[in-house]
Protein backbone atom coordinates (compact mmCIF):
# COMPACT_ATOMS: atom_id res chain seq x y z
CA UNK A 1 0.00 0.00 0.00
CA UNK A 2 1.42 3.39 -0.86
CA UNK A 3 1.95 5.87 1.96
CA UNK A 4 -0.91 8.21 0.98
CA UNK A 5 -3.27 5.21 0.97
CA UNK A 6 -1.94 4.25 4.41
CA UNK A 7 -2.62 7.77 5.71
CA UNK A 8 -6.14 7.78 4.21
CA UNK A 9 -6.77 4.36 5.75
CA UNK A 10 -5.60 5.49 9.21
CA UNK A 11 -7.78 8.60 9.08
CA UNK A 12 -10.86 6.70 7.88
CA UNK A 13 -10.54 3.88 10.44
CA UNK A 14 -9.95 6.07 13.51
CA UNK A 15 -12.65 8.49 14.61
CA UNK A 16 -10.14 10.49 16.66
CA UNK A 17 -6.54 10.31 15.46
CA UNK A 18 -3.55 12.28 16.69
CA UNK A 19 -0.38 12.37 14.63
CA UNK A 20 2.33 13.34 17.08
CA UNK A 21 5.98 13.05 18.05
CA UNK A 22 6.16 10.19 20.56
CA UNK A 23 3.16 8.71 22.34
CA UNK A 24 0.52 10.25 24.63
CA UNK A 25 2.32 8.83 27.67
CA UNK A 26 5.81 9.70 26.38
CA UNK A 27 5.57 12.71 24.07
CA UNK A 28 8.78 13.79 22.38
CA UNK A 29 8.07 17.53 22.08
CA UNK A 30 6.16 20.17 24.01
CA UNK A 31 3.55 20.69 21.31
CA UNK A 32 2.79 16.97 21.15
CA UNK A 33 2.65 16.83 24.95
CA UNK A 34 0.08 19.65 25.07
CA UNK A 35 -1.94 18.12 22.22
CA UNK A 36 -2.07 14.70 23.87
CA UNK A 37 -3.03 16.31 27.19
CA UNK A 38 -6.04 18.14 25.76
CA UNK A 39 -7.23 15.16 23.70
CA UNK A 40 -6.96 12.89 26.76
CA UNK A 41 -8.83 15.58 28.69
CA UNK A 42 -11.82 15.06 26.40
CA UNK A 43 -12.34 11.64 27.98
CA UNK A 44 -12.76 9.56 24.82
CA UNK A 45 -10.56 6.86 23.33
CA UNK A 46 -8.31 8.00 20.53
CA UNK A 47 -5.66 6.57 18.28
CA UNK A 48 -2.23 8.05 17.70
CA UNK A 49 0.62 7.64 15.24
CA UNK A 50 4.17 8.38 16.34
CA UNK A 51 5.61 10.16 13.32
CA UNK A 52 9.15 9.71 14.67
CA UNK A 53 8.68 5.95 14.20
CA UNK A 54 7.03 6.47 10.79
CA UNK A 55 9.31 8.70 8.69
CA UNK A 56 7.26 8.17 5.50
CA UNK A 57 4.13 9.44 7.24
CA UNK A 58 6.12 12.33 8.71
CA UNK A 59 7.32 13.27 5.21
CA UNK A 60 4.00 12.85 3.39
CA UNK A 61 1.20 13.80 5.80
CA UNK A 62 1.91 17.56 5.59
CA UNK A 63 1.41 17.39 1.80
CA UNK A 64 -1.75 15.31 2.11
CA UNK A 65 -3.21 17.47 4.87
CA UNK A 66 -1.96 20.78 3.48
CA UNK A 67 -0.80 21.44 7.05
CA UNK A 68 2.97 21.78 7.54
CA UNK A 69 3.45 21.00 11.24
CA UNK A 70 2.90 18.33 13.87
CA UNK A 71 0.97 17.41 15.90
CA UNK A 72 -2.15 17.08 13.78
CA UNK A 73 -5.56 16.10 15.14
CA UNK A 74 -8.11 14.44 12.87
CA UNK A 75 -11.71 13.96 14.02
CA UNK A 76 -14.25 12.08 11.89
CA UNK A 77 -11.97 12.29 8.86
CA UNK A 78 -11.45 16.06 9.09
CA UNK A 79 -8.28 17.89 10.07
CA UNK A 80 -8.91 19.94 13.21
CA UNK A 81 -5.45 21.50 13.33
CA UNK A 82 -2.32 21.70 15.40
CA UNK A 83 -1.50 22.16 19.06
CA UNK A 84 -2.49 25.83 19.41
CA UNK A 85 -5.85 25.26 17.73
CA UNK A 86 -6.51 22.17 19.87
CA UNK A 87 -5.78 24.10 23.08
CA UNK A 88 -8.00 26.99 21.99
CA UNK A 89 -10.87 24.63 21.11
CA UNK A 90 -10.40 22.74 24.37
CA UNK A 91 -10.48 25.90 26.48
CA UNK A 92 -13.72 27.00 24.77
CA UNK A 93 -15.30 23.54 25.24
CA UNK A 94 -15.63 23.00 21.49
CA UNK A 95 -13.06 20.21 21.27
CA UNK A 96 -14.82 18.11 23.91
CA UNK A 97 -18.14 18.49 22.06
CA UNK A 98 -16.57 17.74 18.68
CA UNK A 99 -14.86 14.57 19.93
CA UNK A 100 -17.87 13.34 21.94
CA UNK A 101 -20.21 13.88 18.98
CA UNK A 102 -17.86 12.08 16.59
CA UNK A 103 -17.29 9.10 18.88
CA UNK A 104 -20.99 8.73 19.73
CA UNK A 105 -21.85 8.66 16.00
CA UNK A 106 -19.09 6.15 15.32
CA UNK A 107 -20.29 3.90 18.15
CA UNK A 108 -23.99 4.15 17.21
C-alpha positions in Angstrom: 0.0 0.0 0.0 1.4 3.4 -0.9 1.9 5.9 2.0 -0.9 8.2 1.0 -3.3 5.2 1.0 -1.9 4.2 4.4 -2.6 7.8 5.7 -6.1 7.8 4.2 -6.8 4.4 5.8 -5.6 5.5 9.2 -7.8 8.6 9.1 -10.9 6.7 7.9 -10.5 3.9 10.4 -9.9 6.1 13.5 -12.6 8.5 14.6 -10.1 10.5 16.7 -6.5 10.3 15.5 -3.6 12.3 16.7 -0.4 12.4 14.6 2.3 13.3 17.1 6.0 13.0 18.0 6.2 10.2 20.6 3.2 8.7 22.3 0.5 10.2 24.6 2.3 8.8 27.7 5.8 9.7 26.4 5.6 12.7 24.1 8.8 13.8 22.4 8.1 17.5 22.1 6.2 20.2 24.0 3.6 20.7 21.3 2.8 17.0 21.1 2.6 16.8 25.0 0.1 19.6 25.1 -1.9 18.1 22.2 -2.1 14.7 23.9 -3.0 16.3 27.2 -6.0 18.1 25.8 -7.2 15.2 23.7 -7.0 12.9 26.8 -8.8 15.6 28.7 -11.8 15.1 26.4 -12.3 11.6 28.0 -12.8 9.6 24.8 -10.6 6.9 23.3 -8.3 8.0 20.5 -5.7 6.6 18.3 -2.2 8.0 17.7 0.6 7.6 15.2 4.2 8.4 16.3 5.6 10.2 13.3 9.1 9.7 14.7 8.7 6.0 14.2 7.0 6.5 10.8 9.3 8.7 8.7 7.3 8.2 5.5 4.1 9.4 7.2 6.1 12.3 8.7 7.3 13.3 5.2 4.0 12.8 3.4 1.2 13.8 5.8 1.9 17.6 5.6 1.4 17.4 1.8 -1.7 15.3 2.1 -3.2 17.5 4.9 -2.0 20.8 3.5 -0.8 21.4 7.0 3.0 21.8 7.5 3.5 21.0 11.2 2.9 18.3 13.9 1.0 17.4 15.9 -2.2 17.1 13.8 -5.6 16.1 15.1 -8.1 14.4 12.9 -11.7 14.0 14.0 -14.3 12.1 11.9 -12.0 12.3 8.9 -11.5 16.1 9.1 -8.3 17.9 10.1 -8.9 19.9 13.2 -5.5 21.5 13.3 -2.3 21.7 15.4 -1.5 22.2 19.1 -2.5 25.8 19.4 -5.9 25.3 17.7 -6.5 22.2 19.9 -5.8 24.1 23.1 -8.0 27.0 22.0 -10.9 24.6 21.1 -10.4 22.7 24.4 -10.5 25.9 26.5 -13.7 27.0 24.8 -15.3 23.5 25.2 -15.6 23.0 21.5 -13.1 20.2 21.3 -14.8 18.1 23.9 -18.1 18.5 22.1 -16.6 17.7 18.7 -14.9 14.6 19.9 -17.9 13.3 21.9 -20.2 13.9 19.0 -17.9 12.1 16.6 -17.3 9.1 18.9 -21.0 8.7 19.7 -21.9 8.7 16.0 -19.1 6.1 15.3 -20.3 3.9 18.1 -24.0 4.2 17.2 
